[in-house]
Amino acid sequence: MLTSDIILVFISIAFILYSLYKEVFGPAFTFLLAILFLGLFNVLTAGEILAGLGNVQVAIILLLLSLGDMIRKTAIIEKVFDRLFRSARSYNGFLSRMMLIVAAFSSFLNNTPLVAIMMPYVHSWCKRNNYSPSKFLIPLSYAAILGGSITLIGTSTNLIVAGMVEEQTIFPNLKPVQMFDFIYVGIPMILIGFLYILLIGKKLLPDRKAADDKDRTSTRTYFIEARVRRGSYLIGKQIGKTNLRNIKGLLLVEIIRETHSIEGSQPDTVIREDDILVFAGDTQKIADLVETESGLVVPEVGMLSRAKKAEVVELVVSQNSTLIGKEVQEVNFRAKYDAAVLAVHRNAEHISTKIGKVELRAGDVLLVYAGAAFDSRTQLSQDFYFISRIKDYVKVENYKVYTLLVGLVVAILLSAFNILSLFHGLLILIVMAMAFKITTPKDFPKSLDYNLALIIVLSLALGTAMVKTRAAELIADGIISLFMPLGKIGVLFGIYLITTILAAYITNKASVGIIFPIALTVASNLNVTPTPFILTVAYASAANFMTPIGYQTNLMVYGPGNYSFTDFFKVGAPLTLLYMITTVTVLSLIYF
């Protein structure tokens, strides 16, 4: 029966879809207006709107992202992943390796923390290689979803379905869901999904600046010297057989060897220890070169690289500066300012002199690696003006960071075996991070993504409204009735379709709760085994690609990738169709 409350819910859903599709308002404000509308008409109470604030999954996602951000600032993750992805310099190379590694791990580990840990590295890799994160973050989320659908513990919806199977009474002799009941569809779909993204999906992905890069306007080109360190994997290799000439955003200009120089464009030059490589690049690429596992070191940084806290900043030499006419080495930046000059920009002029020999002029822009005492020592200085802060570095003892990483794995495993909840495990890790001084009680609240929290809480409220008013049940009954004349296979398609639609626009957990009893009833009416219907509900609710709000990992990459609502539909709808066809085909062959 179409009640007034159901009509109001449909109006809210239509507004949300229109606003997100046309990008009338941002996601958070769109949901706020829709839920406010339902609240004003008493469809939802204040308690129901705010109920999501007490949802453990919301807290877990925020804590995971915060923990990932803390670990990212230590640069340890970047160094670990650099070793895994060192040879992946091309788009296809990195995309392929990223998807396969994430899918493999998410089969046995919760996919949310995997995405939280991987996201910062994807951003860093994209900056170094001049790619937009928007070309990688949706595939990252999809790989985690595909991998999580292989096993019982790979995703929370599979566990929910397993729990509901044990509680159902329609089929008293139904066997419990086993760990690997999902592999028959899950494994083929990893291959299909991988090929789809690599061959088709990547062409549908947008090429946009990351959200945190939109206001970055510095395009100054600097020249920086990097020395080939002892034991570097570059030693003995020809330039043409390395990626040194193809690093996106950095140009190898020349090689300085003892008293002579070699053009960087000569591919047959063999690299030697202590060669000085001169690169040209913009601020961010130069800053990234300082800390990456590139086999190179920047001599000017020296002992400053061991500082517990450092940053790369841009300064401009003032007109009345006492530095004018002095060479960089004469100024002694390290002793005077707790800093080192990495490079000098002078109207794009190629300064061929060694950085220490550069004679400073008024208006020179300095790219500086600054230690913890830099701000206090330059507070009253009139020698230069601060322009921008390019990158922060937090130096933490390796054992502390590795302890957190191992602790995160342990927390996930303890959660998987129901020994300790993931929420409590993450809280313990946050306290450990404060004890290790990786973060502080003052900085911790700043690392929480409140915008994401608002979107999730309001999405849960919309799901509550759909269930409460029976709008979701009305939609489900209509589609099941539509597909019933097509027989068992047709009903499987119908169950998959309605489950994935509900999961896309409310939550996957709500869709399981709504469709699971309907699926069991349909199987009973058709007098067939309920297993394919149960697995269809599990796959359709977990494999959610069409909207950013349908799955937590999609939500996690939504803002950082600077995506629009339609980006997920364009890339995810074909993959959803492939998943639906594969699921119904495989299950039909096995069970019918």
ZAMARGU-4260 file (C-alpha; in steps of 0.2 Angstrom, whole numbers, plus 5000, padded with zeros to 4 digits):
<rodrens>
0) 5000/5000/5000 | 5007/5017/4995 | 5006/5028/5011 | 5010/5046/5013 | 5026/5041/5022
5) 5032/5030/5007 | 5029/5044/4995 | 5039/5056/5006 | 5053/5043/5006 | 5053/5042/4987
10) 5053/5061/4986 | 5069/5061/4997 | 5077/5048/4986 | 5073/5057/4970 | 5080/5073/4977
15) 5096/5064/4983 | 5099/5055/4966 | 5095/5072/4956 | 5106/5082/4967 | 5121/5070/4967
20) 5119/5066/4948 | 5119/5085/4944 | 5130/5090/4958 | 5118/5103/4964 | 5125/5101/4982
25) 5139/5092/4990 | 5135/5074/4996 | 5135/5079/5014 | 5123/5094/5012 | 5112/5084/5000
30) 5109/5070/5013 | 5107/5083/5026 | 5093/5092/5017 | 5084/5075/5012 | 5085/5069/5030
35) 5079/5086/5037 | 5064/5085/5025 | 5060/5067/5032 | 5062/5074/5050 | 5051/5089/5047
40) 5037/5077/5041 | 5039/5065/5056 | 5045/5051/5045 | 5060/5050/5055 | 5062/5055/5074
45) 5077/5064/5080 | 5084/5049/5088 | 5082/5039/5072 | 5092/5052/5062 | 5106/5052/5075
50) 5106/5034/5078 | 5120/5032/5066 | 5132/5042/5078 | 5132/5026/5089 | 5135/5014/5074
55) 5152/5005/5077 | 5155/5003/5059 | 5155/5022/5057 | 5168/5024/5071 | 5179/5010/5064
60) 5180/5018/5047 | 5185/5035/5055 | 5198/5027/5066 | 5205/5017/5052 | 5207/5032/5041
65) 5214/5042/5055 | 5227/5028/5059 | 5231/5027/5041 | 5235/5046/5040 | 5246/5044/5056
70) 5256/5030/5048 | 5257/5039/5031 | 5266/5054/5039 | 5280/5043/5045 | 5284/5038/5027
75) 5287/5020/5032 | 5272/5014/5022 | 5279/5023/5007 | 5295/5014/5009 | 5288/4997/5011
80) 5276/4999/4996 | 5291/5007/4986 | 5299/4990/4987 | 5283/4981/4981 | 5280/4994/4967
85) 5298/4999/4963 | 5297/4992/4945 | 5279/4999/4942 | 5282/5016/4934 | 5268/5015/4920
90) 5250/5017/4923 | 5245/4999/4918 | 5260/4992/4928 | 5255/5000/4944 | 5236/4998/4942
95) 5238/4979/4938 | 5250/4976/4953 | 5239/4987/4965 | 5223/4978/4961 | 5230/4960/4962
100) 5239/4963/4978 | 5224/4972/4986 | 5212/4959/4980 | 5223/4945/4987 | 5225/4952/5004
105) 5206/4958/5006 | 5201/4939/5003 | 5207/4936/5021 | 5208/4953/5029 | 5195/4966/5031
110) 5195/4977/5016 | 5192/4994/5024 | 5209/4995/5033 | 5218/4989/5017 | 5210/5003/5007
115) 5214/5015/5022 | 5233/5010/5022 | 5234/5010/5003 | 5226/5026/4999 | 5240/5038/5005
120) 5253/5028/4995 | 5242/5029/4979 | 5242/5048/4982 | 5261/5048/4984 | 5265/5037/4969
125) 5253/5048/4958 | 5262/5064/4963 | 5279/5056/4959 | 5274/5050/4943 | 5262/5064/4937
130) 5246/5054/4937 | 5229/5059/4944 | 5223/5049/4959 | 5206/5048/4952 | 5213/5036/4939
135) 5217/5024/4953 | 5206/5026/4969 | 5190/5018/4961 | 5200/5003/4955 | 5208/5002/4973
140) 5190/5001/4981 | 5184/4989/4968 | 5199/4977/4970 | 5195/4977/4989 | 5177/4973/4986
145) 5181/4959/4973 | 5194/4951/4984 | 5182/4952/4999 | 5169/4943/4991 | 5180/4927/4989
150) 5179/4921/5007 | 5167/4921/5022 | 5178/4933/5032 | 5182/4944/5017 | 5168/4956/5020
155) 5155/4959/5034 | 5140/4956/5023 | 5146/4938/5021 | 5147/4936/5039 | 5129/4944/5042
160) 5122/4932/5029 | 5131/4917/5037 | 5123/4922/5054 | 5106/4924/5046 | 5107/4906/5039
165) 5110/4899/5056 | 5095/4909/5063 | 5083/4905/5049 | 5069/4892/5052 | 5061/4889/5035
170) 5075/4876/5031 | 5079/4867/5047 | 5092/4856/5039 | 5101/4869/5030 | 5120/4868/5032
175) 5130/4883/5039 | 5139/4894/5026 | 5157/4888/5025 | 5173/4898/5023 | 5175/4895/5004
180) 5157/4893/4998 | 5160/4910/4989 | 5175/4905/4978 | 5165/4898/4964 | 5160/4916/4959
185) 5173/4926/4968 | 5188/4919/4960 | 5181/4921/4942 | 5175/4938/4946 | 5193/4944/4951
190) 5199/4939/4934 | 5184/4947/4925 | 5185/4963/4936 | 5203/4965/4933 | 5202/4963/4914
195) 5187/4975/4914 | 5196/4989/4923 | 5212/4986/4913 | 5204/4986/4896 | 5188/4996/4898
200) 5185/5004/4915 | 5201/5014/4915 | 5195/5023/4900 | 5179/5028/4909 | 5189/5035/4924
205) 5190/5054/4926 | 5207/5062/4926 | 5205/5075/4940 | 5216/5083/4952 | 5215/5076/4970
210) 5204/5086/4982 | 5219/5091/4992 | 5229/5097/4976 | 5215/5109/4969 | 5222/5124/4978
215) 5240/5120/4974 | 5246/5133/4962 | 5265/5133/4963 | 5272/5128/4946 | 5290/5134/4949
220) 5303/5123/4941 | 5319/5119/4952 | 5335/5111/4948 | 5341/5099/4961 | 5356/5087/4964
225) 5354/5070/4970 | 5369/5058/4973 | 5369/5039/4969 | 5371/5032/4986 | 5382/5017/4991
230) 5373/5001/4987 | 5360/5009/4976 | 5351/4997/4964 | 5355/5010/4951 | 5374/5007/4951
235) 5380/4998/4935 | 5364/5001/4925 | 5363/5010/4909 | 5352/5026/4911 | 5341/5019/4896
240) 5337/5004/4906 | 5331/5013/4922 | 5317/5024/4924 | 5327/5040/4928 | 5323/5048/4912
245) 5305/5044/4913 | 5300/5049/4931 | 5284/5059/4928 | 5287/5077/4934 | 5306/5076/4935
250) 5318/5078/4920 | 5336/5071/4921 | 5346/5086/4915 | 5364/5080/4917 | 5376/5069/4927
255) 5390/5076/4936 | 5405/5064/4937 | 5420/5070/4946 | 5426/5085/4936 | 5415/5083/4920
260) 5397/5082/4916 | 5387/5070/4905 | 5370/5075/4896 | 5356/5066/4904 | 5348/5061/4887
265) 5362/5049/4883 | 5354/5031/4886 | 5370/5021/4886 | 5378/5030/4901 | 5382/5018/4915
270) 5378/5025/4932 | 5392/5024/4945 | 5392/5026/4964 | 5393/5045/4969 | 5387/5051/4952
275) 5378/5067/4954 | 5361/5067/4945 | 5354/5084/4941 | 5335/5084/4940 | 5323/5098/4935
280) 5305/5097/4942 | 5292/5107/4951 | 5290/5109/4970 | 5280/5093/4974 | 5291/5081/4964
285) 5307/5088/4971 | 5300/5086/4989 | 5295/5068/4985 | 5312/5064/4979 | 5320/5068/4996
290) 5312/5054/5005 | 5308/5040/4992 | 5317/5024/4990 | 5325/5030/4973 | 5342/5024/4977
295) 5347/5042/4978 | 5351/5054/4992 | 5351/5073/4992 | 5368/5079/4999 | 5362/5095/5006
300) 5349/5087/5018 | 5363/5077/5026 | 5360/5074/5045 | 5344/5084/5044 | 5336/5069/5037
305) 5337/5061/5054 | 5326/5075/5062 | 5311/5069/5070 | 5300/5082/5062 | 5304/5092/5046
310) 5296/5100/5031 | 5299/5107/5014 | 5295/5125/5012 | 5297/5139/4999 | 5305/5155/5004
315) 5308/5171/4993 | 5324/5182/4997 | 5318/5199/5002 | 5324/5215/4994 | 5334/5221/5009
320) 5340/5203/5014 | 5358/5201/5021 | 5359/5185/5011 | 5360/5195/4994 | 5377/5192/4986
325) 5382/5178/4997 | 5384/5160/4992 | 5372/5147/4999 | 5386/5138/5008 | 5393/5154/5015
330) 5376/5158/5024 | 5377/5141/5033 | 5358/5138/5033 | 5360/5122/5044 | 5368/5130/5059
335) 5359/5147/5057 | 5341/5141/5053 | 5341/5122/5056 | 5338/5120/5037 | 5346/5116/5021
340) 5343/5124/5003 | 5338/5110/4991 | 5336/5121/4976 | 5335/5139/4970 | 5322/5145/4957
345) 5327/5160/4947 | 5314/5164/4933 | 5316/5146/4926 | 5335/5149/4923 | 5345/5133/4923
350) 5358/5137/4937 | 5372/5125/4933 | 5383/5130/4948 | 5383/5118/4962 | 5369/5123/4975
355) 5382/5128/4988 | 5391/5139/4976 | 5375/5149/4970 | 5376/5167/4974 | 5359/5173/4981
360) 5349/5187/4973 | 5334/5197/4979 | 5318/5188/4972 | 5326/5171/4972 | 5314/5157/4977
365) 5322/5144/4989 | 5316/5127/4991 | 5321/5123/5009 | 5321/5107/5019 | 5318/5114/5037
370) 5320/5105/5054 | 5310/5108/5070 | 5319/5124/5075 | 5317/5132/5058 | 5301/5142/5063
375) 5308/5149/5079 | 5324/5154/5072 | 5316/5163/5057 | 5302/5171/5066 | 5310/5188/5067
380) 5321/5187/5051 | 5318/5200/5037 | 5330/5190/5025 | 5316/5181/5017 | 5297/5179/5016
385) 5287/5162/5018 | 5278/5157/5002 | 5271/5140/5005 | 5273/5124/5014 | 5275/5109/5002
390) 5277/5094/5012 | 5278/5088/5030 | 5289/5074/5037 | 5287/5065/5054 | 5302/5055/5059
395) 5297/5041/5070 | 5308/5026/5076 | 5305/5012/5064 | 5300/4999/5078 | 5286/5011/5083
400) 5278/5011/5066 | 5281/4993/5063 | 5273/4989/5080 | 5257/4999/5074 | 5257/4990/5058
405) 5258/4973/5066 | 5246/4978/5079 | 5233/4983/5065 | 5235/4965/5057 | 5233/4957/5075
410) 5218/4968/5078 | 5210/4963/5062 | 5214/4944/5065 | 5207/4945/5083 | 5191/4953/5076
415) 5189/4940/5063 | 5190/4926/5076 | 5178/4936/5088 | 5192/4937/5101 | 5192/4956/5102
420) 5181/4969/5092 | 5190/4979/5079 | 5183/4995/5087 | 5192/4991/5103 | 5208/4985/5094
425) 5209/5002/5085 | 5206/5012/5100 | 5221/5003/5108 | 5231/5007/5093 | 5227/5025/5094
430) 5232/5026/5112 | 5248/5017/5107 | 5251/5030/5093 | 5249/5044/5106 | 5261/5035/5118
435) 5274/5033/5104 | 5271/5052/5100 | 5266/5048/5083 | 5251/5059/5086 | 5245/5070/5101
440) 5228/5071/5109 | 5227/5089/5102 | 5231/5083/5084 | 5220/5067/5084 | 5203/5076/5082
445) 5210/5085/5067 | 5214/5069/5058 | 5196/5063/5059 | 5185/5065/5043 | 5169/5073/5050
450) 5162/5076/5032 | 5163/5057/5029 | 5155/5053/5046 | 5140/5064/5042 | 5137/5056/5025
455) 5138/5039/5033 | 5126/5043/5047 | 5114/5051/5036 | 5114/5037/5024 | 5110/5025/5038
460) 5095/5037/5043 | 5089/5035/5025 | 5090/5016/5026 | 5080/5017/5042 | 5067/5027/5034
465) 5065/5015/5019 | 5063/5000/5031 | 5052/5009/5043 | 5040/5015/5030 | 5041/4998/5021
470) 5046/5007/5005 | 5061/4995/5003 | 5049/4980/5005 | 5037/4987/4992 | 5051/4989/4979
475) 5058/4972/4983 | 5041/4963/4981 | 5037/4972/4965 | 5053/4966/4957 | 5052/4948/4963
480) 5034/4948/4957 | 5040/4954/4940 | 5054/4941/4938 | 5043/4926/4945 | 5036/4921/4928
485) 5054/4918/4922 | 5057/4904/4933 | 5072/4900/4945 | 5085/4908/4934 | 5074/4924/4931
490) 5071/4925/4950 | 5089/4924/4954 | 5092/4939/4942 | 5078/4948/4951 | 5085/4945/4968
495) 5102/4950/4963 | 5095/4966/4954 | 5084/4972/4969 | 5098/4968/4982 | 5111/4977/4973
500) 5100/4992/4970 | 5095/4993/4988 | 5113/4991/4993 | 5118/5005/4982 | 5106/5018/4988
505) 5104/5013/5007 | 5117/5001/5014 | 5122/4984/5010 | 5118/4978/5028 | 5100/4984/5026
510) 5098/4976/5009 | 5103/4959/5017 | 5091/4961/5031 | 5077/4965/5018 | 5080/4953/5005
515) 5087/4938/5014 | 5070/4932/5021 | 5061/4936/5004 | 5075/4925/4995 | 5072/4910/5007
520) 5053/4912/5005 | 5055/4912/4986 | 5066/4896/4987 | 5053/4887/4998 | 5039/4892/4986
525) 5049/4885/4971 | 5054/4870/4981 | 5072/4871/4977 | 5088/4872/4987 | 5090/4889/4995
530) 5109/4890/4994 | 5110/4899/4977 | 5097/4912/4983 | 5107/4914/4999 | 5124/4917/4990
535) 5115/4928/4977 | 5110/4940/4991 | 5128/4939/4998 | 5136/4943/4982 | 5124/4957/4977
540) 5125/4966/4993 | 5144/4965/4995 | 5149/4968/4976 | 5143/4986/4976 | 5151/4997/4963
545) 5138/5009/4956 | 5137/5022/4970 | 5149/5030/4982 | 5137/5027/4996 | 5134/5009/4993
550) 5150/5002/5001 | 5162/5010/5014 | 5177/5009/5003 | 5168/5018/4989 | 5164/5032/5002
555) 5182/5032/5008 | 5189/5036/4990 | 5174/5047/4985 | 5181/5064/4992 | 5200/5061/4990
560) 5198/5056/4972 | 5188/5071/4969 | 5174/5060/4961 | 5157/5065/4956 | 5142/5053/4960
565) 5141/5049/4941 | 5159/5043/4940 | 5154/5028/4951 | 5139/5024/4940 | 5149/5025/4923
570) 5163/5014/4929 | 5153/5003/4941 | 5137/4999/4932 | 5145/4988/4918 | 5155/4979/4932
575) 5139/4976/4941 | 5131/4969/4926 | 5146/4957/4923 | 5145/4952/4941 | 5126/4948/4940
580) 5128/4938/4924 | 5143/4928/4931 | 5134/4925/4948 | 5118/4919/4941 | 5127/4908/4927
585) 5139/4900/4939 | 5126/4897/4953 | 5113/4890/4940 | 5126/4878/4933 | 5131/4872/4950
590) 5113/4871/4959 | 5100/4869/4945
</rodrens>
